[in-house]
Amino acid sequence: MKALNILYAFLGGALVGCSAAVLLAPEKGADVRARLCDLLKKKGIKISDAEVDELVAELARSEE
């Protein structure tokens, strides 16, 4: 059970790290949001532009 918790912690950290890297990349915000939206749609996750904006705002608040 302990190994499973370590795996979840690693995957959670990787997800946060990847999100931060995408959001802090030296590109225009609109380009990053569009790329993020396209990537999620390719993975079968239906998300609107407004939901992407909310996600970005939430991640930005957590970085403060």
Distance bins in CASP14 RR format, pairs under 12 A and 6 or more apart:
PFRMAT RR
TARGET T0000
AUTHOR 0000-0000-0000
RMODE 2
METHOD distances of the structure
MODEL  1
1 7 0 0 0 0 0 1 0 0 0 0 0
1 8 0 0 0 0 0 1 0 0 0 0 0
2 8 0 0 0 0 0 1 0 0 0 0 0
2 9 0 0 0 0 0 1 0 0 0 0 0
3 9 0 0 0 0 0 1 0 0 0 0 0
3 10 0 0 0 0 0 1 0 0 0 0 0
4 10 0 0 0 0 0 1 0 0 0 0 0
4 11 0 0 0 0 0 1 0 0 0 0 0
5 11 0 0 0 0 0 1 0 0 0 0 0
5 12 0 0 0 0 0 1 0 0 0 0 0
6 12 0 0 0 0 0 1 0 0 0 0 0
6 13 0 0 0 0 0 1 0 0 0 0 0
7 13 0 0 0 0 0 1 0 0 0 0 0
7 14 0 0 0 0 0 1 0 0 0 0 0
8 14 0 0 0 0 0 1 0 0 0 0 0
8 15 0 0 0 0 0 1 0 0 0 0 0
9 15 0 0 0 0 0 1 0 0 0 0 0
9 16 0 0 0 0 0 1 0 0 0 0 0
10 16 0 0 0 0 0 1 0 0 0 0 0
10 17 0 0 0 0 0 1 0 0 0 0 0
11 17 0 0 0 0 0 1 0 0 0 0 0
11 18 0 0 0 0 0 1 0 0 0 0 0
12 18 0 0 0 0 1 0 0 0 0 0 0
12 19 0 0 0 0 1 0 0 0 0 0 0
12 20 0 0 0 0 0 1 0 0 0 0 0
13 19 0 0 0 0 1 0 0 0 0 0 0
13 20 0 0 0 0 1 0 0 0 0 0 0
13 21 0 0 0 0 0 1 0 0 0 0 0
14 20 0 0 0 0 0 1 0 0 0 0 0
14 21 0 0 0 0 0 1 0 0 0 0 0
15 21 0 0 0 0 0 1 0 0 0 0 0
15 22 0 0 0 0 0 1 0 0 0 0 0
15 59 0 0 0 0 0 1 0 0 0 0 0
16 22 0 0 0 0 0 1 0 0 0 0 0
16 23 0 0 0 0 0 1 0 0 0 0 0
16 58 0 0 0 0 0 1 0 0 0 0 0
16 59 0 0 0 0 1 0 0 0 0 0 0
16 62 0 0 0 0 1 0 0 0 0 0 0
16 63 0 0 0 0 1 0 0 0 0 0 0
17 23 0 0 0 0 1 0 0 0 0 0 0
17 24 0 0 0 0 1 0 0 0 0 0 0
17 25 0 0 0 0 0 1 0 0 0 0 0
17 59 0 0 0 0 0 1 0 0 0 0 0
17 62 0 0 0 0 0 1 0 0 0 0 0
17 63 0 0 0 0 0 1 0 0 0 0 0
18 24 0 0 0 0 0 1 0 0 0 0 0
18 25 0 0 0 0 0 1 0 0 0 0 0
18 36 0 0 0 0 0 1 0 0 0 0 0
18 39 0 0 0 0 0 1 0 0 0 0 0
18 59 0 0 0 0 0 1 0 0 0 0 0
19 25 0 0 0 0 0 1 0 0 0 0 0
19 32 0 0 0 0 0 1 0 0 0 0 0
19 36 0 0 0 0 1 0 0 0 0 0 0
19 39 0 0 0 0 0 1 0 0 0 0 0
19 40 0 0 0 0 0 1 0 0 0 0 0
19 52 0 0 0 0 0 1 0 0 0 0 0
19 55 0 0 0 0 1 0 0 0 0 0 0
19 56 0 0 0 0 1 0 0 0 0 0 0
19 58 0 0 0 0 0 1 0 0 0 0 0
19 59 1 0 1 0 0 0 0 0 0 0 0
19 60 0 0 0 0 0 1 0 0 0 0 0
19 62 0 0 0 0 1 0 0 0 0 0 0
19 63 0 0 0 0 1 0 0 0 0 0 0
20 32 0 0 0 0 0 1 0 0 0 0 0
20 56 0 0 0 0 0 1 0 0 0 0 0
20 59 1 0 0 1 0 0 0 0 0 0 0
20 60 0 0 0 0 1 0 0 0 0 0 0
20 62 0 0 0 0 1 0 0 0 0 0 0
20 63 1 0 0 1 0 0 0 0 0 0 0
21 27 0 0 0 0 0 1 0 0 0 0 0
21 32 0 0 0 0 0 1 0 0 0 0 0
21 36 0 0 0 0 0 1 0 0 0 0 0
21 59 0 0 0 0 0 1 0 0 0 0 0
22 29 0 0 0 0 0 1 0 0 0 0 0
22 31 0 0 0 0 0 1 0 0 0 0 0
22 32 1 0 0 1 0 0 0 0 0 0 0
22 33 0 0 0 0 1 0 0 0 0 0 0
22 34 0 0 0 0 0 1 0 0 0 0 0
22 35 1 0 0 1 0 0 0 0 0 0 0
22 36 1 0 0 1 0 0 0 0 0 0 0
22 37 0 0 0 0 0 1 0 0 0 0 0
22 39 0 0 0 0 1 0 0 0 0 0 0
22 40 0 0 0 0 0 1 0 0 0 0 0
22 52 0 0 0 0 0 1 0 0 0 0 0
22 55 0 0 0 0 0 1 0 0 0 0 0
22 56 0 0 0 0 1 0 0 0 0 0 0
22 59 0 0 0 0 1 0 0 0 0 0 0
23 29 0 0 0 0 1 0 0 0 0 0 0
23 31 0 0 0 0 0 1 0 0 0 0 0
23 32 1 0 0 1 0 0 0 0 0 0 0
23 33 0 0 0 0 1 0 0 0 0 0 0
23 35 0 0 0 0 0 1 0 0 0 0 0
23 36 0 0 0 0 1 0 0 0 0 0 0
23 52 0 0 0 0 0 1 0 0 0 0 0
23 53 0 0 0 0 0 1 0 0 0 0 0
23 55 0 0 0 0 1 0 0 0 0 0 0
23 56 1 0 0 1 0 0 0 0 0 0 0
23 57 0 0 0 0 0 1 0 0 0 0 0
23 58 0 0 0 0 0 1 0 0 0 0 0
23 59 1 0 1 0 0 0 0 0 0 0 0
23 60 1 0 0 1 0 0 0 0 0 0 0
23 61 0 0 0 0 0 1 0 0 0 0 0
23 62 0 0 0 0 0 1 0 0 0 0 0
23 63 0 0 0 0 1 0 0 0 0 0 0
24 32 0 0 0 0 1 0 0 0 0 0 0
24 56 0 0 0 0 0 1 0 0 0 0 0
24 59 0 0 0 0 1 0 0 0 0 0 0
24 60 0 0 0 0 1 0 0 0 0 0 0
24 63 0 0 0 0 1 0 0 0 0 0 0
25 31 0 0 0 0 1 0 0 0 0 0 0
25 32 1 0 0 1 0 0 0 0 0 0 0
25 33 0 0 0 0 0 1 0 0 0 0 0
25 35 0 0 0 0 1 0 0 0 0 0 0
25 36 0 0 0 0 0 1 0 0 0 0 0
26 32 0 0 0 0 1 0 0 0 0 0 0
27 33 0 0 0 0 1 0 0 0 0 0 0
27 34 0 0 0 0 1 0 0 0 0 0 0
27 35 1 0 0 1 0 0 0 0 0 0 0
27 36 0 0 0 0 0 1 0 0 0 0 0
28 34 0 0 0 0 1 0 0 0 0 0 0
28 35 0 0 0 0 0 1 0 0 0 0 0
29 35 0 0 0 0 1 0 0 0 0 0 0
29 36 0 0 0 0 1 0 0 0 0 0 0
29 37 0 0 0 0 0 1 0 0 0 0 0
29 52 0 0 0 0 0 1 0 0 0 0 0
29 53 0 0 0 0 0 1 0 0 0 0 0
29 56 0 0 0 0 1 0 0 0 0 0 0
29 60 0 0 0 0 0 1 0 0 0 0 0
30 36 0 0 0 0 0 1 0 0 0 0 0
30 37 0 0 0 0 0 1 0 0 0 0 0
30 49 0 0 0 0 1 0 0 0 0 0 0
30 52 0 0 0 0 0 1 0 0 0 0 0
30 53 0 0 0 0 0 1 0 0 0 0 0
30 56 0 0 0 0 0 1 0 0 0 0 0
31 37 0 0 0 0 0 1 0 0 0 0 0
31 38 0 0 0 0 0 1 0 0 0 0 0
32 38 0 0 0 0 0 1 0 0 0 0 0
32 39 0 0 0 0 0 1 0 0 0 0 0
32 52 0 0 0 0 1 0 0 0 0 0 0
32 53 0 0 0 0 0 1 0 0 0 0 0
32 55 0 0 0 0 0 1 0 0 0 0 0
32 56 0 0 0 0 1 0 0 0 0 0 0
32 59 0 0 0 0 0 1 0 0 0 0 0
32 60 0 0 0 0 0 1 0 0 0 0 0
33 39 0 0 0 0 0 1 0 0 0 0 0
33 40 0 0 0 0 0 1 0 0 0 0 0
33 47 0 0 0 0 0 1 0 0 0 0 0
33 48 0 0 0 0 0 1 0 0 0 0 0
33 49 1 0 0 1 0 0 0 0 0 0 0
33 50 0 0 0 0 0 1 0 0 0 0 0
33 51 0 0 0 0 0 1 0 0 0 0 0
33 52 1 0 1 0 0 0 0 0 0 0 0
33 53 1 0 0 1 0 0 0 0 0 0 0
33 54 0 0 0 0 0 1 0 0 0 0 0
33 55 0 0 0 0 1 0 0 0 0 0 0
33 56 1 0 0 1 0 0 0 0 0 0 0
33 57 0 0 0 0 0 1 0 0 0 0 0
33 59 0 0 0 0 0 1 0 0 0 0 0
34 40 0 0 0 0 0 1 0 0 0 0 0
34 41 0 0 0 0 0 1 0 0 0 0 0
34 47 0 0 0 0 0 1 0 0 0 0 0
34 49 0 0 0 0 1 0 0 0 0 0 0
34 52 0 0 0 0 1 0 0 0 0 0 0
34 53 0 0 0 0 0 1 0 0 0 0 0
34 56 0 0 0 0 0 1 0 0 0 0 0
35 41 0 0 0 0 0 1 0 0 0 0 0
35 42 0 0 0 0 0 1 0 0 0 0 0
35 52 0 0 0 0 0 1 0 0 0 0 0
35 56 0 0 0 0 0 1 0 0 0 0 0
36 42 0 0 0 0 0 1 0 0 0 0 0
36 43 0 0 0 0 0 1 0 0 0 0 0
36 45 0 0 0 0 0 1 0 0 0 0 0
36 47 0 0 0 0 1 0 0 0 0 0 0
36 49 0 0 0 0 0 1 0 0 0 0 0
36 51 0 0 0 0 0 1 0 0 0 0 0
36 52 1 0 1 0 0 0 0 0 0 0 0
36 53 0 0 0 0 0 1 0 0 0 0 0
36 55 1 0 0 1 0 0 0 0 0 0 0
36 56 1 0 0 1 0 0 0 0 0 0 0
36 59 0 0 0 0 0 1 0 0 0 0 0
37 43 0 0 0 0 0 1 0 0 0 0 0
37 44 0 0 0 0 0 1 0 0 0 0 0
37 45 0 0 0 0 1 0 0 0 0 0 0
37 46 0 0 0 0 0 1 0 0 0 0 0
37 47 1 0 0 1 0 0 0 0 0 0 0
37 48 0 0 0 0 1 0 0 0 0 0 0
37 49 1 0 0 1 0 0 0 0 0 0 0
37 50 0 0 0 0 0 1 0 0 0 0 0
37 51 0 0 0 0 1 0 0 0 0 0 0
37 52 1 0 1 0 0 0 0 0 0 0 0
37 53 0 0 0 0 1 0 0 0 0 0 0
37 55 0 0 0 0 1 0 0 0 0 0 0
37 56 0 0 0 0 0 1 0 0 0 0 0
38 44 0 0 0 0 0 1 0 0 0 0 0
38 45 0 0 0 0 0 1 0 0 0 0 0
38 47 0 0 0 0 0 1 0 0 0 0 0
38 49 0 0 0 0 0 1 0 0 0 0 0
38 52 0 0 0 0 0 1 0 0 0 0 0
39 45 0 0 0 0 1 0 0 0 0 0 0
39 47 0 0 0 0 0 1 0 0 0 0 0
39 52 0 0 0 0 0 1 0 0 0 0 0
40 46 0 0 0 0 1 0 0 0 0 0 0
40 47 1 0 1 0 0 0 0 0 0 0 0
40 48 0 0 0 0 0 1 0 0 0 0 0
40 49 0 0 0 0 0 1 0 0 0 0 0
40 51 0 0 0 0 1 0 0 0 0 0 0
40 52 1 0 0 1 0 0 0 0 0 0 0
40 55 0 0 0 0 1 0 0 0 0 0 0
41 47 1 0 0 1 0 0 0 0 0 0 0
41 48 0 0 0 0 0 1 0 0 0 0 0
41 49 0 0 0 0 0 1 0 0 0 0 0
41 51 0 0 0 0 0 1 0 0 0 0 0
41 52 0 0 0 0 0 1 0 0 0 0 0
45 51 0 0 0 0 1 0 0 0 0 0 0
45 52 0 0 0 0 0 1 0 0 0 0 0
45 55 0 0 0 0 0 1 0 0 0 0 0
46 52 0 0 0 0 0 1 0 0 0 0 0
47 53 0 0 0 0 0 1 0 0 0 0 0
47 54 0 0 0 0 1 0 0 0 0 0 0
47 55 0 0 0 0 1 0 0 0 0 0 0
47 56 0 0 0 0 0 1 0 0 0 0 0
48 54 0 0 0 0 1 0 0 0 0 0 0
48 55 0 0 0 0 0 1 0 0 0 0 0
49 55 0 0 0 0 0 1 0 0 0 0 0
49 56 0 0 0 0 0 1 0 0 0 0 0
50 56 0 0 0 0 0 1 0 0 0 0 0
50 57 0 0 0 0 0 1 0 0 0 0 0
51 57 0 0 0 0 0 1 0 0 0 0 0
51 58 0 0 0 0 0 1 0 0 0 0 0
52 58 0 0 0 0 0 1 0 0 0 0 0
52 59 0 0 0 0 0 1 0 0 0 0 0
53 59 0 0 0 0 0 1 0 0 0 0 0
53 60 0 0 0 0 0 1 0 0 0 0 0
54 60 0 0 0 0 0 1 0 0 0 0 0
54 61 0 0 0 0 0 1 0 0 0 0 0
55 61 0 0 0 0 0 1 0 0 0 0 0
55 62 0 0 0 0 0 1 0 0 0 0 0
56 62 0 0 0 0 0 1 0 0 0 0 0
56 63 0 0 0 0 0 1 0 0 0 0 0
57 63 0 0 0 0 0 1 0 0 0 0 0
57 64 0 0 0 0 0 1 0 0 0 0 0
58 64 0 0 0 0 0 1 0 0 0 0 0
END
